[in-house]
Each structure stands twice: as C-alpha cells, then as structure tokens.
C-alpha cells in the first residue's frame, strides 16, 4: 500500500499530475540467497488505485475492469520496508470509454506475507 502520482501525458502545454492512494502485490525477481542484491531488491508489481483520478479538472479517469485505475510497475526496495515503483497506469475516461496508458511513480510500504502452502 502506498501513494501514486499519475502523469497526464495528453496535454502537451501543462505538466498535470494527480495523486491517489494505491494497493497492490509485488513479486520478487530474485531470492537473496541465490541472486545479487539488485535482483533481490527488485520486483514486479500490480494493483489498483483506491480512487479515480481527475485530470485537467474535469476528465475523470477510472479503470476498465473494476472502475478503479490499474497499475503495473517495476519496484525497487530502498529501505527495509519502503519501495519505489515506476510504471504505467491503465485508465478509461468516464463518458468516452477511451482506454489509455499513463506513466506513474509511487512510494509504498511493504508488508511481507508468507503463506506456507506446502505444509
């Protein structure tokens, strides 16, 4: 869980950014026992923003599947529980149905969960 900033890449004259809380899941790219530090701190993440995004003051963006914007990102753990994410947000404009990708960056707090399914 964390906070994301979505960049509006459709307007070329303004630098429009909108933020929203996010929640998701991260899959590590490497095991610390078998790979180097870079891969063991890297992950691929997917999730959703917990509220719709309004760009340019009037264009409401929601997600195409669950009515919340979805994100896919590469993440890197910078501290014991902080992760920086950079990737893309999949959004659909309300009213027009136009689906598009927008870049985003996020900062999240990581909670490790072990499920022990093999016991």
N, CA, C and O atoms as a printed pandas DataFrame, in Angstrom:
     atom_number atom_name residue_name chain_id  residue_number  x_coord  y_coord  z_coord
0              1         N          UNK        A               1    0.833   -1.168    0.000
1              2        CA          UNK        A               1    0.000    0.000    0.000
2              3         C          UNK        A               1    0.884    1.239    0.000
3              4         O          UNK        A               1    1.976    1.246    0.567
4              5         N          UNK        A               2    0.396    2.263   -0.636
5              6        CA          UNK        A               2    1.202    3.465   -0.737
6              7         C          UNK        A               2    0.456    4.581   -1.430
7              8         O          UNK        A               2   -0.772    4.650   -1.397
8              9         N          UNK        A               3    1.233    5.468   -2.066
9             10        CA          UNK        A               3    0.665    6.625   -2.757
10            11         C          UNK        A               3    1.315    6.750   -4.127
11            12         O          UNK        A               3    2.528    6.592   -4.265
12            13         N          UNK        A               4    0.497    7.037   -5.141
13            14        CA          UNK        A               4    0.982    7.122   -6.516
14            15         C          UNK        A               4    0.673    8.484   -7.110
15            16         O          UNK        A               4   -0.314    9.124   -6.746
16            17         N          UNK        A               5    1.520    8.920   -8.024
17            18        CA          UNK        A               5    1.302   10.143   -8.791
18            19         C          UNK        A               5    1.214    9.758  -10.258
19            20         O          UNK        A               5    2.143    9.160  -10.802
20            21         N          UNK        A               6    0.101   10.098  -10.902
21            22        CA          UNK        A               6   -0.143    9.762  -12.303
22            23         C          UNK        A               6    0.090   11.008  -13.135
23            24         O          UNK        A               6   -0.433   12.077  -12.823
24            25         N          UNK        A               7    0.871   10.870  -14.190
25            26        CA          UNK        A               7    1.197   11.979  -15.087
26            27         C          UNK        A               7    0.223   11.976  -16.258
27            28         O          UNK        A               7   -0.019   10.932  -16.864
28            29         N          UNK        A               8   -0.329   13.131  -16.574
29            30        CA          UNK        A               8   -1.234   13.279  -17.707
30            31         C          UNK        A               8   -0.412   13.572  -18.952
31            32         O          UNK        A               8    0.055   14.696  -19.135
32            33         N          UNK        A               9   -0.233   12.585  -19.800
33            34        CA          UNK        A               9    0.609   12.751  -20.982
34            35         C          UNK        A               9   -0.170   13.213  -22.210
35            36         O          UNK        A               9    0.392   13.249  -23.305
36            37         N          UNK        A              10   -1.434   13.563  -22.061
37            38        CA          UNK        A              10   -2.200   14.024  -23.220
38            39         C          UNK        A              10   -2.086   15.521  -23.439
39            40         O          UNK        A              10   -2.174   15.989  -24.574
40            41         N          UNK        A              11   -1.892   16.278  -22.371
41            42        CA          UNK        A              11   -1.762   17.721  -22.532
42            43         C          UNK        A              11   -0.294   18.071  -22.679
43            44         O          UNK        A              11    0.507   17.776  -21.791
44            45         N          UNK        A              12    0.061   18.684  -23.771
45            46        CA          UNK        A              12    1.465   18.989  -24.031
46            47         C          UNK        A              12    1.890   20.334  -23.462
47            48         O          UNK        A              12    3.086   20.572  -23.288
48            49         N          UNK        A              13    0.946   21.218  -23.167
49            50        CA          UNK        A              13    1.324   22.539  -22.693
50            51         C          UNK        A              13    1.397   22.630  -21.169
51            52         O          UNK        A              13    2.034   23.548  -20.652
52            53         N          UNK        A              14    0.774   21.720  -20.442
53            54        CA          UNK        A              14    0.799   21.731  -18.983
54            55         C          UNK        A              14    1.410   20.438  -18.460
55            56         O          UNK        A              14    1.338   19.393  -19.107
56            57         N          UNK        A              15    2.008   20.528  -17.284
57            58        CA          UNK        A              15    2.521   19.359  -16.591
58            59         C          UNK        A              15    1.489   18.992  -15.536
59            60         O          UNK        A              15    1.538   19.511  -14.420
60            61         N          UNK        A              16    0.556   18.109  -15.869
61            62        CA          UNK        A              16   -0.537   17.762  -14.973
62            63         C          UNK        A              16   -0.248   16.435  -14.279
63            64         O          UNK        A              16    0.003   15.421  -14.930
64            65         N          UNK        A              17   -0.288   16.459  -12.953
65            66        CA          UNK        A              17   -0.076   15.261  -12.149
66            67         C          UNK        A              17   -1.202   15.170  -11.135
67            68         O          UNK        A              17   -1.580   16.168  -10.521
68            69         N          UNK        A              18   -1.732   13.977  -10.964
69            70        CA          UNK        A              18   -2.782   13.732   -9.981
70            71         C          UNK        A              18   -2.368   12.544   -9.125
71            72         O          UNK        A              18   -1.832   11.566   -9.644
72            73         N          UNK        A              19   -2.607   12.615   -7.840
73            74        CA          UNK        A              19   -2.211   11.556   -6.929
74            75         C          UNK        A              19   -3.390   10.794   -6.371
75            76         O          UNK        A              19   -4.516   11.290   -6.339
76            77         N          UNK        A              20   -3.107    9.550   -5.920
77            78        CA          UNK        A              20   -4.135    8.707   -5.326
78            79         C          UNK        A              20   -3.463    7.613   -4.502
79            80         O          UNK        A              20   -2.353    7.192   -4.829
80            81         N          UNK        A              21   -4.115    7.150   -3.444
81            82        CA          UNK        A              21   -3.584    6.009   -2.707
82            83         C          UNK        A              21   -3.683    4.750   -3.559
83            84         O          UNK        A              21   -4.560    4.630   -4.414
84            85         N          UNK        A              22   -2.766    3.809   -3.313
85            86        CA          UNK        A              22   -2.741    2.585   -4.117
86            87         C          UNK        A              22   -2.544    1.380   -3.207
87            88         O          UNK        A              22   -2.026    1.496   -2.097
88            89         N          UNK        A              23   -2.964    0.234   -3.696
89            90        CA          UNK        A              23   -2.736   -1.037   -3.020
90            91         C          UNK        A              23   -2.449   -2.077   -4.107
91            92         O          UNK        A              23   -3.052   -2.051   -5.180
92            93         N          UNK        A              24   -1.529   -2.980   -3.816
93            94        CA          UNK        A              24   -1.170   -3.971   -4.817
94            95         C          UNK        A              24   -0.333   -5.088   -4.237
95            96         O          UNK        A              24   -0.180   -5.219   -3.022
96            97         N          UNK        A              25    0.201   -5.885   -5.136
97            98        CA          UNK        A              25    1.020   -7.028   -4.766
98            99         C          UNK        A              25    2.314   -6.984   -5.577
99           100         O          UNK        A              25    2.311   -6.617   -6.752
100          101         N          UNK        A              26    3.413   -7.360   -4.938
101          102        CA          UNK        A              26    4.724   -7.356   -5.602
102          103         C          UNK        A              26    5.281   -8.774   -5.636
103          104         O          UNK        A              26    5.180   -9.524   -4.666
104          105         N          UNK        A              27    5.866   -9.119   -6.764
105          106        CA          UNK        A              27    6.501  -10.417   -6.935
106          107         C          UNK        A              27    8.001  -10.201   -7.085
107          108         O          UNK        A              27    8.432   -9.547   -8.035
108          109         N          UNK        A              28    8.817  -10.740   -6.159
109          110        CA          UNK        A              28   10.272  -10.514   -6.213
110          111         C          UNK        A              28   10.891  -11.160   -7.451
111          112         O          UNK        A              28   10.431  -12.197   -7.930
112          113         N          UNK        A              29   11.943  -10.519   -7.953
113          114        CA          UNK        A              29   12.651  -11.047   -9.121
114          115         C          UNK        A              29   13.804  -11.958   -8.746
115          116         O          UNK        A              29   14.346  -12.651   -9.608
116          117         N          UNK        A              30   14.190  -11.973   -7.484
117          118        CA          UNK        A              30   15.301  -12.822   -7.070
118          119         C          UNK        A              30   15.255  -13.153   -5.596
119          120         O          UNK        A              30   14.710  -12.399   -4.789
120          121         N          UNK        A              31   15.830  -14.281   -5.259
121          122        CA          UNK        A              31   15.952  -14.716   -3.876
122          123         C          UNK        A              31   17.276  -14.200   -3.327
123          124         O          UNK        A              31   18.300  -14.369   -3.989
124          125         N          UNK        A              32   17.307  -13.578   -2.148
125          126        CA          UNK        A              32   18.562  -13.027   -1.621
126          127         C          UNK        A              32   19.653  -14.080   -1.420
127          128         O          UNK        A              32   20.839  -13.750   -1.428
128          129         N          UNK        A              33   19.263  -15.340   -1.240
129          130        CA          UNK        A              33   20.255  -16.403   -1.046
130          131         C          UNK        A              33   20.925  -16.849   -2.332
131          132         O          UNK        A              33   22.024  -17.401   -2.289
132          133         N          UNK        A              34   20.289  -16.624   -3.479
133          134        CA          UNK        A              34   20.802  -17.141   -4.738
134          135         C          UNK        A              34   21.132  -16.076   -5.768
135          136         O          UNK        A              34   21.814  -16.374   -6.749
136          137         N          UNK        A              35   20.678  -14.854   -5.584
137          138        CA          UNK        A              35   20.945  -13.806   -6.566
138          139         C          UNK        A              35   21.594  -12.617   -5.875
139          140         O          UNK        A              35   21.684  -12.571   -4.648
140          141         N          UNK        A              36   22.038  -11.673   -6.663
141          142        CA          UNK        A              36   22.690  -10.490   -6.129
142          143         C          UNK        A              36   21.714   -9.539   -5.456
143          144         O          UNK        A              36   20.502   -9.750   -5.462
144          145         N          UNK        A              37   22.274   -8.494   -4.880
145          146        CA          UNK        A              37   21.468   -7.524   -4.144
146          147         C          UNK        A              37   20.478   -6.801   -5.038
147          148         O          UNK        A              37   19.350   -6.540   -4.619
148          149         N          UNK        A              38   20.877   -6.468   -6.267
149          150        CA          UNK        A              38   19.993   -5.736   -7.173
150          151         C          UNK        A              38   18.729   -6.537   -7.470
151          152         O          UNK        A              38   17.623   -6.014   -7.330
152          153         N          UNK        A              39   18.877   -7.798   -7.878
153          154        CA          UNK        A              39   17.697   -8.607   -8.201
154          155         C          UNK        A              39   16.863   -8.929   -6.972
155          156         O          UNK        A              39   15.637   -8.982   -7.065
156          157         N          UNK        A              40   17.487   -9.143   -5.835
157          158        CA          UNK        A              40   16.711   -9.470   -4.643
158          159         C          UNK        A              40   15.914   -8.270   -4.127
159          160         O          UNK        A              40   14.929   -8.460   -3.414
160          161         N          UNK        A              41   16.309   -7.057   -4.464
161          162        CA          UNK        A              41   15.551   -5.860   -4.081
162          163         C          UNK        A              41   14.561   -5.427   -5.156
163          164         O          UNK        A              41   13.762   -4.521   -4.920
164          165         N          UNK        A              42   14.594   -6.050   -6.327
165          166        CA          UNK        A              42   13.713   -5.694   -7.441
166          167         C          UNK        A              42   12.449   -6.549   -7.430
167          168         O          UNK        A              42   12.448   -7.682   -6.950
168          169         N          UNK        A              43   11.378   -5.976   -7.971
169          170        CA          UNK        A              43   10.128   -6.734   -8.060
170          171         C          UNK        A              43    9.256   -6.186   -9.189
171          172         O          UNK        A              43    9.460   -5.074   -9.676
172          173         N          UNK        A              44    8.292   -6.990   -9.582
173          174        CA          UNK        A              44    7.234   -6.559  -10.493
174          175         C          UNK        A              44    5.965   -6.431   -9.666
175          176         O          UNK        A              44    5.642   -7.323   -8.881
176          177         N          UNK        A              45    5.251   -5.338   -9.837
177          178        CA          UNK        A              45    4.078   -5.058   -9.019
178          179         C          UNK        A              45    2.851   -4.831   -9.889
179          180         O          UNK        A              45    2.952   -4.391  -11.035
180          181         N          UNK        A              46    1.699   -5.138   -9.324
181          182        CA          UNK        A              46    0.419   -4.884   -9.978
182          183         C          UNK        A              46   -0.591   -4.558   -8.890
183          184         O          UNK        A              46   -0.521   -5.090   -7.782
184          185         N          UNK        A              47   -1.527   -3.683   -9.216
185          186        CA          UNK        A              47   -2.544   -3.320   -8.236
186          187         C          UNK        A              47   -3.502   -2.296   -8.789
187          188         O          UNK        A              47   -3.645   -2.146  -10.002
188          189         N          UNK        A              48   -4.158   -1.593   -7.887
189          190        CA          UNK        A              48   -5.108   -0.580   -8.319
190          191         C          UNK        A              48   -5.029    0.644   -7.423
191          192         O          UNK        A              48   -4.625    0.577   -6.262
192          193         N          UNK        A              49   -5.432    1.760   -8.008
193          194        CA          UNK        A              49   -5.542    2.996   -7.251
194          195         C          UNK        A              49   -6.894    2.969   -6.538
195          196         O          UNK        A              49   -7.890    2.536   -7.117
196          197         N          UNK        A              50   -6.933    3.425   -5.299
197          198        CA          UNK        A              50   -8.146    3.314   -4.491
198          199         C          UNK        A              50   -9.190    4.377   -4.781
199          200         O          UNK        A              50  -10.302    4.313   -4.258
200          201         N          UNK        A              51   -8.846    5.351   -5.607
201          202        CA          UNK        A              51   -9.833    6.347   -6.028
202          203         C          UNK        A              51   -9.580    6.717   -7.481
203          204         O          UNK        A              51   -8.465    6.587   -7.987
204          205         N          UNK        A              52  -10.629    7.178   -8.138
205          206        CA          UNK        A              52  -10.493    7.596   -9.533
206          207         C          UNK        A              52   -9.644    8.854   -9.616
207          208         O          UNK        A              52   -9.534    9.608   -8.649
208          209         N          UNK        A              53   -9.049    9.072  -10.773
209          210        CA          UNK        A              53   -8.153   10.199  -10.993
210          211         C          UNK        A              53   -8.870   11.229  -11.868
211          212         O          UNK        A              53   -9.502   10.874  -12.863
212          213         N          UNK        A              54   -8.768   12.501  -11.493
213          214        CA          UNK        A              54   -9.343   13.583  -12.284
214          215         C          UNK        A              54   -8.198   14.378  -12.901
215          216         O          UNK        A              54   -7.382   14.957  -12.184
216          217         N          UNK        A              55   -8.140   14.404  -14.214
217          218        CA          UNK        A              55   -7.092   15.121  -14.929
218          219         C          UNK        A              55   -7.678   16.361  -15.580
219          220         O          UNK        A              55   -8.811   16.335  -16.060
220          221         N          UNK        A              56   -6.924   17.432  -15.600
221          222        CA          UNK        A              56   -7.341   18.719  -16.161
222          223         C          UNK        A              56   -8.600   19.265  -15.500
223          224         O          UNK        A              56   -9.318   20.058  -16.110
224          225         N          UNK        A              57   -8.877   18.861  -14.274
225          226        CA          UNK        A              57  -10.003   19.399  -13.536
226          227         C          UNK        A              57  -11.362   18.854  -13.897
227          228         O          UNK        A              57  -12.307   19.010  -13.124
228          229         N          UNK        A              58  -11.496   18.204  -15.075
229          230        CA          UNK        A              58  -12.832   17.750  -15.459
230          231         C          UNK        A              58  -12.865   16.364  -16.108
231          232         O          UNK        A              58  -13.949   15.811  -16.291
232          233         N          UNK        A              59  -11.728   15.795  -16.457
233          234        CA          UNK        A              59  -11.708   14.475  -17.097
234          235         C          UNK        A              59  -11.478   13.394  -16.047
235          236         O          UNK        A              59  -10.344   13.190  -15.614
236          237         N          UNK        A              60  -12.545   12.693  -15.628
237          238        CA          UNK        A              60  -12.448   11.644  -14.615
238          239         C          UNK        A              60  -11.990   10.359  -15.275
239          240         O          UNK        A              60  -12.551    9.928  -16.283
240          241         N          UNK        A              61  -10.959    9.749  -14.695
241          242        CA          UNK        A              61  -10.394    8.503  -15.212
242          243         C          UNK        A              61  -10.692    7.390  -14.215
243          244         O          UNK        A              61  -10.441    7.539  -13.019
244          245         N          UNK        A              62  -11.225    6.281  -14.703
245          246        CA          UNK        A              62  -11.456    5.107  -13.883
246          247         C          UNK        A              62  -10.794    3.915  -14.561
247          248         O          UNK        A              62  -10.214    4.066  -15.637
248          249         N          UNK        A              63  -10.867    2.764  -13.969
249          250        CA          UNK        A              63  -10.268    1.570  -14.553
250          251         C          UNK        A              63  -11.222    0.858  -15.479
251          252         O          UNK        A              63  -12.437    0.959  -15.305
252          253         N          UNK        A              64  -10.706    0.135  -16.466
253          254        CA          UNK        A              64  -11.570   -0.542  -17.426
254          255         C          UNK        A              64  -12.267   -1.786  -16.868
255          256         O          UNK        A              64  -13.307   -2.183  -17.393
256          257         N          UNK        A              65  -11.724   -2.409  -15.823
257          258        CA          UNK        A              65  -12.302   -3.655  -15.319
258          259         C          UNK        A              65  -13.042   -3.499  -13.989
259          260         O          UNK        A              65  -14.144   -4.027  -13.833
260          261         N          UNK        A              66  -12.458   -2.789  -13.040
261          262        CA          UNK        A              66  -13.021   -2.704  -11.692
262          263         C          UNK        A              66  -13.391   -1.271  -11.309
263          264         O          UNK        A              66  -13.555   -0.973  -10.126
264          265         N          UNK        A              67  -13.523   -0.402  -12.273
265          266        CA          UNK        A              67  -13.871    1.014  -12.066
266          267         C          UNK        A              67  -12.874    1.758  -11.186
267          268         O          UNK        A              67  -13.227    2.765  -10.573
268          269         N          UNK        A              68  -11.662    1.288  -11.115
269          270        CA          UNK        A              68  -10.539    1.971  -10.481
270          271         C          UNK        A              68   -9.339    1.790  -11.402
271          272         O          UNK        A              68   -9.175    0.717  -11.983
272          273         N          UNK        A              69   -8.492    2.812  -11.551
273          274        CA          UNK        A              69   -7.310    2.674  -12.410
274          275         C          UNK        A              69   -6.390    1.551  -11.919
275          276         O          UNK        A              69   -6.156    1.400  -10.720
276          277         N          UNK        A              70   -5.882    0.778  -12.859
277          278        CA          UNK        A              70   -4.954   -0.321  -12.572
278          279         C          UNK        A              70   -3.535    0.129  -12.860
279          280         O          UNK        A              70   -3.320    0.991  -13.713
280          281         N          UNK        A              71   -2.557   -0.446  -12.156
281          282        CA          UNK        A              71   -1.163   -0.124  -12.441
282          283         C          UNK        A              71   -0.311   -1.380  -12.521
283          284         O          UNK        A              71   -0.590   -2.392  -11.877
284          285         N          UNK        A              72    0.732   -1.283  -13.329
285          286        CA          UNK        A              72    1.754   -2.323  -13.464
286          287         C          UNK        A              72    3.089   -1.608  -13.383
287          288         O          UNK        A              72    3.294   -0.591  -14.046
288          289         N          UNK        A              73    4.012   -2.141  -12.560
289          290        CA          UNK        A              73    5.228   -1.376  -12.312
290          291         C          UNK        A              73    6.414   -2.270  -11.987
291          292         O          UNK        A              73    6.271   -3.437  -11.624
292          293         N          UNK        A              74    7.583   -1.675  -12.132
293          294        CA          UNK        A              74    8.825   -2.220  -11.612
294          295         C          UNK        A              74    9.077   -1.516  -10.287
295          296         O          UNK        A              74    8.940   -0.297  -10.192
296          297         N          UNK        A              75    9.445   -2.279   -9.270
297          298        CA          UNK        A              75    9.694   -1.685   -7.970
298          299         C          UNK        A              75   11.074   -2.033   -7.453
299          300         O          UNK        A              75   11.631   -3.079   -7.787
300          301         N          UNK        A              76   11.619   -1.150   -6.638
301          302        CA          UNK        A              76   12.928   -1.386   -6.021
302          303         C          UNK        A              76   12.855   -0.998   -4.550
303          304         O          UNK        A              76   12.458    0.115   -4.204
304          305         N          UNK        A              77   13.245   -1.936   -3.692
305          306        CA          UNK        A              77   13.222   -1.694   -2.256
306          307         C          UNK        A              77   14.417   -0.828   -1.877
307          308         O          UNK        A              77   15.566   -1.216   -2.086
308          309         N          UNK        A              78   14.138    0.353   -1.315
309          310        CA          UNK        A              78   15.207    1.289   -0.966
310          311         C          UNK        A              78   15.586    1.208    0.499
311          312         O          UNK        A              78   16.727    1.504    0.855
312          313         N          UNK        A              79   14.677    0.821    1.336
313          314        CA          UNK        A              79   14.936    0.644    2.757
314          315         C          UNK        A              79   14.282   -0.672    3.158
315          316         O          UNK        A              79   13.784   -1.405    2.304
316          317         N          UNK        A              80   14.282   -0.968    4.426
317          318        CA          UNK        A              80   13.761   -2.259    4.884
318          319         C          UNK        A              80   12.306   -2.485    4.476
319          320         O          UNK        A              80   11.933   -3.614    4.159
320          321         N          UNK        A              81   11.476   -1.441    4.475
321          322        CA          UNK        A              81   10.064   -1.618    4.144
322          323         C          UNK        A              81    9.533   -0.609    3.131
323          324         O          UNK        A              81    8.330   -0.600    2.869
324          325         N          UNK        A              82   10.386    0.246    2.546
325          326        CA          UNK        A              82    9.950    1.215    1.536
326          327         C          UNK        A              82   10.313    0.742    0.139
327          328         O          UNK        A              82   11.404    0.218   -0.090
328          329         N          UNK        A              83    9.388    0.932   -0.789
329          330        CA          UNK        A              83    9.602    0.527   -2.180
330          331         C          UNK        A              83    9.205    1.666   -3.102
331          332         O          UNK        A              83    8.138    2.259   -2.936
332          333         N          UNK        A              84   10.054    1.976   -4.070
333          334        CA          UNK        A              84    9.754    2.959   -5.109
334          335         C          UNK        A              84    9.280    2.193   -6.340
335          336         O          UNK        A              84    9.933    1.245   -6.776
336          337         N          UNK        A              85    8.146    2.604   -6.896
337          338        CA          UNK        A              85    7.560    1.955   -8.066
338          339         C          UNK        A              85    7.506    2.933   -9.229
339          340         O          UNK        A              85    7.225    4.117   -9.044
340          341         N          UNK        A              86    7.773    2.438  -10.410
341          342        CA          UNK        A              86    7.632    3.226  -11.635
342          343         C          UNK        A              86    7.035    2.323  -12.700
343          344         O          UNK        A              86    7.497    1.203  -12.917
344          345         N          UNK        A              87    5.995    2.829  -13.364
345          346        CA          UNK        A              87    5.349    2.003  -14.371
346          347         C          UNK        A              87    4.262    2.735  -15.107
347          348         O          UNK        A              87    4.373    3.928  -15.392
348          349         N          UNK        A              88    3.194    1.996  -15.417
349          350        CA          UNK        A              88    2.095    2.539  -16.208
350          351         C          UNK        A              88    0.768    2.285  -15.513
351          352         O          UNK        A              88    0.582    1.276  -14.832
352          353         N          UNK        A              89   -0.147    3.224  -15.699
353          354        CA          UNK        A              89   -1.499    3.113  -15.177
354          355         C          UNK        A              89   -2.459    2.939  -16.350
355          356         O          UNK        A              89   -2.392    3.684  -17.327
356          357         N          UNK        A              90   -3.341    1.964  -16.252
357          358        CA          UNK        A              90   -4.362    1.732  -17.274
358          359         C          UNK        A              90   -5.631    2.425  -16.805
359          360         O          UNK        A              90   -6.181    2.104  -15.752
360          361         N          UNK        A              91   -6.089    3.388  -17.612
361          362        CA          UNK        A              91   -7.262    4.181  -17.231
362          363         C          UNK        A              91   -8.246    4.274  -18.394
363          364         O          UNK        A              91   -7.873    4.183  -19.563
364          365         N          UNK        A              92   -9.513    4.460  -18.032
365          366        CA          UNK        A              92  -10.584    4.666  -19.012
366          367         C          UNK        A              92  -11.302    5.960  -18.655
367          368         O          UNK        A              92  -11.733    6.146  -17.516
368          369         N          UNK        A              93  -11.427    6.844  -19.623
369          370        CA          UNK        A              93  -12.099    8.120  -19.369
370          371         C          UNK        A              93  -13.612    7.912  -19.284
371          372         O          UNK        A              93  -14.222    7.309  -20.168
372          373         N          UNK        A              94  -14.200    8.423  -18.203
373          374        CA          UNK        A              94  -15.636    8.297  -17.993
374          375         C          UNK        A              94  -16.363    9.127  -19.051
375          376         O          UNK        A              94  -16.025   10.287  -19.286
376          377         N          UNK        A              95  -17.347    8.527  -19.672
377          378        CA          UNK        A              95  -18.132    9.230  -20.686
378          379         C          UNK        A              95  -17.715    8.876  -22.101
379          380         O          UNK        A              95  -18.570    8.663  -22.960
380          381         N          UNK        A              96  -16.416    8.810  -22.358
381          382        CA          UNK        A              96  -15.956    8.497  -23.711
382          383         C          UNK        A              96  -15.545    7.035  -23.865
383          384         O          UNK        A              96  -15.593    6.496  -24.971
384          385         N          UNK        A              97  -15.146    6.393  -22.782
385          386        CA          UNK        A              97  -14.723    4.999  -22.853
386          387         C          UNK        A              97  -13.344    4.799  -23.449
387          388         O          UNK        A              97  -12.970    3.670  -23.767
388          389         N          UNK        A              98  -12.580    5.873  -23.607
389          390        CA          UNK        A              98  -11.235    5.786  -24.174
390          391         C          UNK        A              98  -10.274    5.203  -23.144
391          392         O          UNK        A              98  -10.100    5.764  -22.061
392          393         N          UNK        A              99   -9.649    4.074  -23.483
393          394        CA          UNK        A              99   -8.680    3.424  -22.601
394          395         C          UNK        A              99   -7.279    3.858  -23.015
395          396         O          UNK        A              99   -6.947    3.870  -24.200
396          397         N          UNK        A             100   -6.457    4.217  -22.017
397          398        CA          UNK        A             100   -5.099    4.653  -22.330
398          399         C          UNK        A             100   -4.167    4.319  -21.188
399          400         O          UNK        A             100   -4.595    4.008  -20.076
400          401         N          UNK        A             101   -2.875    4.391  -21.488
401          402        CA          UNK        A             101   -1.812    4.187  -20.511
402          403         C          UNK        A             101   -1.191    5.523  -20.147
403          404         O          UNK        A             101   -0.944    6.358  -21.017
404          405         N          UNK        A             102   -0.941    5.724  -18.875
405          406        CA          UNK        A             102   -0.247    6.927  -18.406
406          407         C          UNK        A             102    0.869    6.507  -17.469
407          408         O          UNK        A             102    0.693    5.585  -16.673
408          409         N          UNK        A             103    2.019    7.172  -17.551
409          410        CA          UNK        A             103    3.108    6.834  -16.640
410          411         C          UNK        A             103    2.790    7.256  -15.210
411          412         O          UNK        A             103    2.062    8.221  -14.979
412          413         N          UNK        A             104    3.347    6.516  -14.259
413          414        CA          UNK        A             104    3.147    6.864  -12.860
414          415         C          UNK        A             104    4.383    6.478  -12.055
415          416         O          UNK        A             104    5.198    5.659  -12.480
416          417         N          UNK        A             105    4.496    7.086  -10.888
417          418        CA          UNK        A             105    5.540    6.753   -9.932
418          419         C          UNK        A             105    4.872    6.673   -8.573
419          420         O          UNK        A             105    3.946    7.430   -8.281
420          421         N          UNK        A             106    5.341    5.759   -7.746
421          422        CA          UNK        A             106    4.718    5.585   -6.453
422          423         C          UNK        A             106    5.719    5.245   -5.367
423          424         O          UNK        A             106    6.831    4.794   -5.643
424          425         N          UNK        A             107    5.315    5.465   -4.153
425          426        CA          UNK        A             107    6.095    5.110   -2.973
426          427         C          UNK        A             107    5.186    4.267   -2.104
427          428         O          UNK        A             107    4.070    4.674   -1.781
428          429         N          UNK        A             108    5.667    3.081   -1.722
429          430        CA          UNK        A             108    4.800    2.184   -0.971
430          431         C          UNK        A             108    5.519    1.597    0.235
431          432         O          UNK        A             108    6.746    1.512    0.280
432          433         N          UNK        A             109    4.718    1.198    1.201
433          434        CA          UNK        A             109    5.184    0.488    2.380
434          435         C          UNK        A             109    4.933   -0.982    2.114
435          436         O          UNK        A             109    3.834   -1.368    1.715
436          437         N          UNK        A             110    5.937   -1.793    2.331
437          438        CA          UNK        A             110    5.860   -3.209    2.003
438          439         C          UNK        A             110    5.640   -4.038    3.255
439          440         O          UNK        A             110    6.353   -3.884    4.246
440          441         N          UNK        A             111    4.653   -4.915    3.205
441          442        CA          UNK        A             111    4.389   -5.875    4.273
442          443         C          UNK        A             111    4.673   -7.261    3.721
443          444         O          UNK        A             111    4.026   -7.680    2.761
444          445         N          UNK        A             112    5.624   -7.986    4.302
445          446        CA          UNK        A             112    5.955   -9.327    3.830
446          447         C          UNK        A             112    4.953  -10.325    4.375
447          448         O          UNK        A             112    4.647  -10.321    5.567
448          449         N          UNK        A             113    4.441  -11.186    3.496
449          450        CA          UNK        A             113    3.459  -12.190    3.862
450          451         C          UNK        A             113    3.948  -13.532    3.360
451          452         O          UNK        A             113    4.228  -13.693    2.173
452          453         N          UNK        A             114    4.050  -14.482    4.248
453          454        CA          UNK        A             114    4.465  -15.828    3.882
454          455         C          UNK        A             114    3.281  -16.740    4.091
455          456         O          UNK        A             114    2.673  -16.734    5.161
456          457         N          UNK        A             115    2.938  -17.534    3.071
457          458        CA          UNK        A             115    1.734  -18.355    3.152
458          459         C          UNK        A             115    2.010  -19.814    3.500
459          460         O          UNK        A             115    1.061  -20.487    3.902
460          461         N          UNK        A             116    3.171  -20.345    3.390
461          462        CA          UNK        A             116    3.478  -21.724    3.765
462          463         C          UNK        A             116    2.488  -22.739    3.223
463          464         O          UNK        A             116    1.984  -23.568    3.981
464          465         N          UNK        A             117    2.203  -22.694    1.948
465          466        CA          UNK        A             117    1.202  -23.570    1.352
466          467         C          UNK        A             117    1.658  -25.024    1.198
467          468         O          UNK        A             117    0.833  -25.901    0.942
468          469         N          UNK        A             118    2.933  -25.286    1.348
469          470        CA          UNK        A             118    3.421  -26.650    1.131
470          471         C          UNK        A             118    3.363  -27.497    2.405
471          472         O          UNK        A             118    3.845  -28.630    2.383
472          473         N          UNK        A             119    2.812  -27.018    3.486
473          474        CA          UNK        A             119    2.737  -27.808    4.734
474          475         C          UNK        A             119    1.345  -28.296    4.975
475          476         O          UNK        A             119    1.092  -28.973    5.972
